[in-house]
């Protein structure tokens, strides 16, 4: 009789525990599992995009990173070009947390405890610096004549820096640019959520 109970009760308990411990990851999020033993050599967490995994209570915890895109409108005033000329420019940057393996690990290390607003502010700081650098590598004529080429230059210079913190830059659109008459180098950023 005890054998019959063991064959029924033990699998039932194991099934309940397994059901409680299995966590699913929505398609628009990355699930980061951390705690317990290290997840392979040099890794302190495991990232799952889609599907699910077991998260053992008391030993491990999990959190989500949102994959929905974010839109940053970045205006630059009096940005210096390669010929020491000043331009005013405004660009729209569309970013999202990276979903490739290396990008997810970088995001887990750098962004996991941040709110969406904090992530946007961190990205904006990187973008402003690289936006200025991209304009500094061009002349006013290059900025004014070929907008697509300038957008590509900004994208190619900014994307690697954002990838270091687990953010993927998907699009750059130059909205406005004009020759500036002053020399007051200031940068501002306004943030909008892309619904």
Beta strands, then each sheet from edge to edge (+ up, - down):
strand 1: 22-24
strand 2: 29-35
strand 3: 45-48
strand 4: 52-54
strand 5: 60-66
strand 6: 70-80
strand 7: 86-97
strand 8: 167-179
strand 9: 186-193
sheet 1: 1+ 4-
sheet 2: 3+ 2- 5+
sheet 3: 8+ 7- 6+ 9-
end
